[in-house]
Structure formats: C-alpha cells, structure tokens
Amino acid sequence: MDCYTAAKISGASWNKSQSSQRYFMTVQPIVFFPDQRLRQKAAPVVLFDNAVRTLTTDLLDTVRAVQGIGITGPHIGVGLRVVVLDLPDADKPEIYINPEIIWQSDNMVQNEEGSISMP
C-alpha cells in the first residue's frame, strides 16, 4: 500500500456518471508556505490505481472549495506529481499525471503570484 492509500482509507471517489449516488466532498487541508514539503521534489506516479483517482478527486474538491484554479499533490501534503486545473472558461477540469516541461519560450511575462499555498 502506498503512502497516499494509507492516508486516504476513508476517502470517497466520484464521477459525473454517479450522479444518483450520494457525493461526499473530500476537501483537504492546504499546506502553506514556508512548509518544507512545498520545497521537496514530488515523486512520479508509478501506480495508476484508485488511490490516484481519489487523489485527483480530493484535489479538484479542494481547489473548488478555496476558489482556486490549480492545485498539486504537494499543496495538500501528498508528494506526488499530480496537477489539477479547473479554469473558469474550460468545459471540464484538466488532470496531469507526471507532467514535464518540454519547451520554454524566450518571451517572458510577469504576473502576480496566485498560489493557494501563499497566505
């Protein structure tokens, strides 16, 4: 059993096709800067199982509860490379498992920090 499964034994998973079933929201506590877990390199997901599905559900519920647009595993204390984006104009959330930056533009744009881990 991986560390996330052990921590989430009581977690519930849900998808839109289960609309007739009861839905339990799984909002998780946010890890705030300067917590050192935010500085650690997240581990790649190697086992694609129900624990990862539960993690993505928890991340989506949590980012919606705090009215954010994006969240990662480390934001809730889970050191796995999982990203969930819930952009306002998108039809559905985007989920990235083990994302990698494969290209970088030479153009630079400065924006205000919007991390949910920054108080």
Accessible surface in RSA format (square Angstrom, percent):
REM  Atomic radii and reference values for relative SASA: ProtOr
REM  Chains: A
REM  Algorithm: Lee & Richards
REM  Probe-radius: 1.40
REM  Slices: 20
REM RES _ NUM      All-atoms   Total-Side   Main-Chain    Non-polar    All polar
REM                ABS   REL    ABS   REL    ABS   REL    ABS   REL    ABS   REL
RES MET A   1   173.31  89.8  82.67  54.7  90.64 215.8  91.03  77.4  82.28 109.0
RES ASP A   2    56.00  39.2  42.42  42.2  13.59  32.1  45.88 108.0  10.13  10.1
RES CYS A   3   101.24  76.6  84.51  94.3  16.74  39.3  47.94 121.5  53.31  57.5
RES TYR A   4     6.69   3.1   4.28   2.4   2.41   6.3   6.69   5.0   0.00   0.0
RES THR A   5    37.89  26.9  36.20  36.7   1.69   4.0  35.33  47.5   2.56   3.9
RES ALA A   6    61.13  56.2  41.22  63.6  19.91  45.3  42.77  60.2  18.36  48.6
RES ALA A   7    79.53  73.1  43.83  67.6  35.70  81.2  54.44  76.7  25.08  66.4
RES LYS A   8    33.38  16.3  25.43  15.6   7.95  18.9  11.78  10.6  21.60  23.0
RES ILE A   9   123.90  70.5  97.26  72.5  26.64  64.2 101.59  73.2  22.31  60.5
RES SER A  10   110.99  93.8  75.92 101.3  35.06  80.8  54.28 115.6  56.70  79.4
RES GLY A  11    26.05  32.1   0.00   N/A  26.05  32.1   3.29   9.0  22.75  51.0
RES ALA A  12    30.74  28.3  24.32  37.5   6.42  14.6  29.90  42.1   0.85   2.2
RES SER A  13    55.49  46.9  35.29  47.1  20.19  46.5   2.80   6.0  52.68  73.8
RES TRP A  14    76.43  30.7  62.17  30.1  14.26  33.5  62.92  33.5  13.51  21.9
RES ASN A  15    74.08  51.1  69.94  67.6   4.14  10.0  34.42  82.8  39.66  38.3
RES LYS A  16   148.15  72.3 136.17  83.5  11.98  28.5  99.62  89.7  48.53  51.7
RES SER A  17   103.27  87.3  61.39  81.9  41.88  96.5  58.20 123.9  45.07  63.1
RES GLN A  18    52.50  29.4  50.40  36.8   2.09   5.0  12.61  26.9  39.88  30.2
RES SER A  19    91.70  77.5  64.09  85.5  27.62  63.6  36.19  77.1  55.52  77.8
RES SER A  20   114.10  96.4  71.93  96.0  42.17  97.2  56.52 120.4  57.58  80.7
RES GLN A  21   108.95  60.9  96.04  70.2  12.91  30.7  33.35  71.0  75.60  57.3
RES ARG A  22   192.92  81.0 161.33  82.2  31.59  75.2  62.07  84.8 130.85  79.3
RES TYR A  23    83.79  39.1  58.87  33.5  24.92  64.8  53.58  40.3  30.21  37.2
RES PHE A  24   108.51  54.3 103.79  64.3   4.73  12.3 106.79  64.7   1.72   4.9
RES MET A  25   107.93  55.9  79.10  52.3  28.83  68.6  46.80  39.8  61.13  81.0
RES THR A  26    13.41   9.5   9.12   9.2   4.29  10.2  13.41  18.0   0.00   0.0
RES VAL A  27    67.60  44.5  43.79  39.6  23.81  57.4  43.79  38.0  23.81  64.6
RES GLN A  28    35.57  19.9  32.11  23.5   3.46   8.2   2.46   5.2  33.11  25.1
RES PRO A  29   108.53  79.1  94.58  86.2  13.94  50.7 106.24  87.7   2.29  14.2
RES ILE A  30    26.56  15.1  10.05   7.5  16.52  39.8  10.07   7.3  16.50  44.8
RES VAL A  31     8.61   5.7   5.94   5.4   2.66   6.4   8.61   7.5   0.00   0.0
RES PHE A  32   103.55  51.8  94.06  58.3   9.49  24.7  94.06  57.0   9.49  27.2
RES PHE A  33    81.09  40.6  74.51  46.2   6.58  17.1  74.51  45.2   6.58  18.8
RES PRO A  34    90.09  65.7  86.96  79.3   3.13  11.4  86.96  71.8   3.13  19.4
RES ASP A  35    45.24  31.7  32.04  31.9  13.20  31.2  17.97  42.3  27.27  27.2
RES GLN A  36   110.51  61.8 107.43  78.5   3.08   7.3  60.47 128.7  50.04  38.0
RES ARG A  37   113.44  47.6 109.51  55.8   3.93   9.4  46.58  63.7  66.86  40.5
RES LEU A  38    47.45  26.4  19.68  14.1  27.78  69.8  19.68  13.8  27.78  74.8
RES ARG A  39   153.84  64.6 118.45  60.4  35.40  84.3  45.94  62.8 107.91  65.4
RES GLN A  40   119.65  66.9 103.75  75.8  15.90  37.9  38.82  82.6  80.83  61.3
RES LYS A  41   179.93  87.8 142.97  87.7  36.96  88.0  95.93  86.3  84.00  89.5
RES ALA A  42    17.50  16.1  10.51  16.2   6.99  15.9  11.96  16.8   5.54  14.7
RES ALA A  43    47.81  44.0  42.87  66.2   4.94  11.2  47.24  66.5   0.57   1.5
RES PRO A  44    61.00  44.5  55.92  51.0   5.08  18.5  55.92  46.2   5.08  31.6
RES VAL A  45     7.71   5.1   2.17   2.0   5.54  13.3   3.48   3.0   4.23  11.5
RES VAL A  46   128.92  84.8  99.04  89.7  29.88  72.0 102.71  89.2  26.21  71.1
RES LEU A  47   108.33  60.3 104.83  75.0   3.50   8.8 105.19  73.9   3.14   8.4
RES PHE A  48   133.48  66.8  99.96  61.9  33.52  87.2 101.66  61.6  31.81  91.1
RES ASP A  49    50.31  35.2  35.80  35.6  14.51  34.3  33.17  78.1  17.14  17.1
RES ASN A  50   104.64  72.2 101.23  97.8   3.41   8.2  30.57  73.6  74.07  71.6
RES ALA A  51    13.67  12.6   4.47   6.9   9.21  20.9  10.61  14.9   3.07   8.1
RES VAL A  52    16.64  11.0  15.95  14.4   0.70   1.7  16.64  14.5   0.00   0.0
RES ARG A  53   138.46  58.1 132.84  67.7   5.61  13.4  38.60  52.8  99.86  60.5
RES THR A  54    15.28  10.9  15.28  15.5   0.00   0.0   3.16   4.2  12.12  18.3
RES LEU A  55     0.19   0.1   0.19   0.1   0.00   0.0   0.19   0.1   0.00   0.0
RES THR A  56    14.17  10.1  13.08  13.3   1.08   2.6   4.93   6.6   9.23  14.0
RES THR A  57    16.31  11.6  12.72  12.9   3.59   8.5   9.01  12.1   7.30  11.0
RES ASP A  58     0.00   0.0   0.00   0.0   0.00   0.0   0.00   0.0   0.00   0.0
RES LEU A  59     0.00   0.0   0.00   0.0   0.00   0.0   0.00   0.0   0.00   0.0
RES LEU A  60    30.52  17.0  30.52  21.8   0.00   0.0  30.52  21.4   0.00   0.0
RES ASP A  61     6.06   4.2   5.94   5.9   0.12   0.3   0.12   0.3   5.94   5.9
RES THR A  62     0.01   0.0   0.01   0.0   0.00   0.0   0.01   0.0   0.00   0.0
RES VAL A  63     0.00   0.0   0.00   0.0   0.00   0.0   0.00   0.0   0.00   0.0
RES ARG A  64   110.87  46.6  94.65  48.3  16.22  38.6  41.39  56.6  69.49  42.1
RES ALA A  65    49.77  45.8  14.92  23.0  34.84  79.3  23.71  33.4  26.06  69.0
RES VAL A  66    65.91  43.4  38.20  34.6  27.71  66.8  45.69  39.7  20.22  54.8
RES GLN A  67   167.83  93.8 133.42  97.5  34.41  81.9  43.60  92.8 124.23  94.2
RES GLY A  68    19.82  24.4   0.00   N/A  19.82  24.4   9.99  27.4   9.83  22.0
RES ILE A  69    97.22  55.3  95.29  71.0   1.93   4.7  95.29  68.6   1.93   5.2
RES GLY A  70    20.02  24.7   0.00   N/A  20.02  24.7  10.43  28.6   9.59  21.5
RES ILE A  71     2.09   1.2   0.00   0.0   2.09   5.0   0.35   0.3   1.74   4.7
RES THR A  72    37.40  26.6  37.40  37.9   0.00   0.0  32.86  44.1   4.53   6.9
RES GLY A  73     0.00   0.0   0.00   N/A   0.00   0.0   0.00   0.0   0.00   0.0
RES PRO A  74    21.96  16.0  20.66  18.8   1.30   4.7  21.96  18.1   0.00   0.0
RES HIS A  75    30.06  16.4  30.05  20.9   0.01   0.0  20.41  21.0   9.65  11.2
RES ILE A  76    19.74  11.2   1.65   1.2  18.09  43.6   1.65   1.2  18.09  49.1
RES GLY A  77    30.03  37.0   0.00   N/A  30.03  37.0   4.32  11.9  25.71  57.6
RES VAL A  78    18.27  12.0  15.05  13.6   3.22   7.7  18.27  15.9   0.00   0.0
RES GLY A  79    43.60  53.8   0.00   N/A  43.60  53.8  28.29  77.6  15.30  34.3
RES LEU A  80    32.70  18.2  32.70  23.4   0.00   0.0  32.70  23.0   0.00   0.0
RES ARG A  81    70.68  29.7  65.53  33.4   5.16  12.3  22.65  31.0  48.03  29.1
RES VAL A  82     0.61   0.4   0.00   0.0   0.61   1.5   0.00   0.0   0.61   1.7
RES VAL A  83    32.65  21.5  32.65  29.6   0.00   0.0  32.65  28.4   0.00   0.0
RES VAL A  84     0.05   0.0   0.05   0.0   0.00   0.0   0.05   0.0   0.00   0.0
RES LEU A  85    50.33  28.0  49.57  35.5   0.76   1.9  49.57  34.8   0.76   2.0
RES ASP A  86    30.52  21.4  24.47  24.4   6.05  14.3   0.92   2.2  29.60  29.5
RES LEU A  87    67.73  37.7  62.69  44.8   5.04  12.7  62.69  44.0   5.04  13.6
RES PRO A  88   114.32  83.3  74.76  68.1  39.57 143.8  87.84  72.5  26.48 164.6
RES ASP A  89   145.76 102.1 113.63 113.1  32.13  76.0  43.07 101.4 102.70 102.4
RES ALA A  90    41.39  38.1  13.28  20.5  28.11  64.0  21.51  30.3  19.88  52.7
RES ASP A  91   147.38 103.2 112.03 111.5  35.36  83.6  36.99  87.1 110.39 110.1
RES LYS A  92   145.79  71.1 139.18  85.4   6.61  15.7  87.12  78.4  58.67  62.5
RES PRO A  93    28.23  20.6  17.07  15.6  11.17  40.6  17.34  14.3  10.89  67.7
RES GLU A  94    66.71  38.3  62.26  47.1   4.45  10.6  30.56  59.1  36.15  29.5
RES ILE A  95    87.06  49.5  57.73  43.0  29.33  70.7  57.73  41.6  29.33  79.6
RES TYR A  96    90.53  42.3  87.94  50.0   2.58   6.7  67.62  50.8  22.91  28.2
RES ILE A  97    49.66  28.3  27.04  20.1  22.62  54.5  27.04  19.5  22.62  61.4
RES ASN A  98    43.69  30.1  33.45  32.3  10.24  24.7  18.62  44.8  25.07  24.2
RES PRO A  99    60.52  44.1  36.45  33.2  24.07  87.5  46.52  38.4  14.00  87.0
RES GLU A 100   143.85  82.6 111.39  84.3  32.47  77.3  41.12  79.5 102.74  83.9
RES ILE A 101   161.09  91.7 126.98  94.6  34.11  82.2 131.43  94.6  29.66  80.5
RES ILE A 102   159.33  90.7 121.09  90.2  38.24  92.2 129.17  93.0  30.16  81.9
RES TRP A 103   191.16  76.7 170.40  82.5  20.76  48.8 151.62  80.8  39.54  64.1
RES GLN A 104   139.09  77.8 116.46  85.1  22.63  53.9  41.38  88.1  97.72  74.1
RES SER A 105    36.28  30.7  28.07  37.5   8.21  18.9  21.62  46.0  14.66  20.5
RES ASP A 106   144.64 101.3 115.48 114.9  29.16  68.9  40.75  95.9 103.88 103.6
RES ASN A 107   122.75  84.7 106.38 102.8  16.38  39.4  26.29  63.3  96.46  93.2
RES MET A 108   163.87  84.9 131.40  87.0  32.47  77.3 118.39 100.7  45.47  60.2
RES VAL A 109   123.15  81.0  88.58  80.2  34.57  83.3  93.66  81.4  29.49  80.0
RES GLN A 110   177.22  99.1 145.55 106.4  31.67  75.4  52.57 111.9 124.65  94.5
RES ASN A 111   124.86  86.1  93.35  90.2  31.51  75.9  32.28  77.7  92.58  89.5
RES GLU A 112   168.85  96.9 135.32 102.4  33.53  79.8  58.79 113.7 110.07  89.9
RES GLU A 113   116.64  67.0  89.77  67.9  26.87  64.0  47.07  91.0  69.57  56.8
RES GLY A 114    70.73  87.2   0.00   N/A  70.73  87.2  39.06 107.2  31.67  70.9
RES SER A 115    37.36  31.6  18.90  25.2  18.46  42.5  24.08  51.3  13.28  18.6
RES ILE A 116    31.11  17.7  15.27  11.4  15.84  38.2  22.52  16.2   8.59  23.3
RES SER A 117     3.75   3.2   3.75   5.0   0.00   0.0   3.75   8.0   0.00   0.0
RES MET A 118    92.29  47.8  76.29  50.5  16.00  38.1  65.28  55.5  27.01  35.8
RES PRO A 119   136.62  99.6  69.05  62.9  67.57 245.6 103.09  85.1  33.53 208.4
END  Absolute sums over single chains surface
CHAIN  1 A     8760.3       6764.1       1996.2       4947.3       3813.0
END  Absolute sums over all chains
TOTAL          8760.3       6764.1       1996.2       4947.3       3813.0
